[in-house]
Amino acid sequence: MPYVHVQITREGVTLEQKEALIKGVTDLLVQVLNKKPAQTFVVIEEIDTDNWGIAGVTVTKFRQQEK
């Protein structure tokens, strides 16, 4: 019974994109590991960019520096 936890930054991901991600991850587990879709769990957790760090700063600040 696979459980996949996907963490992404909270930046306006649409419901359709989340559904596509869930389907894609499920399909991959079916194809590669022969898992049953009905027993495959995919959880998407959205993290605020102020709570995610990269290169020693928050993603919010990192993105501002890229501009």
Beta strands, then each sheet from edge to edge (+ up, - down):
strand 1: 3-9
strand 2: 41-47
strand 3: 53-54
strand 4: 57-58
sheet 1: 1+ 2+
sheet 2: 3+ 4-
end
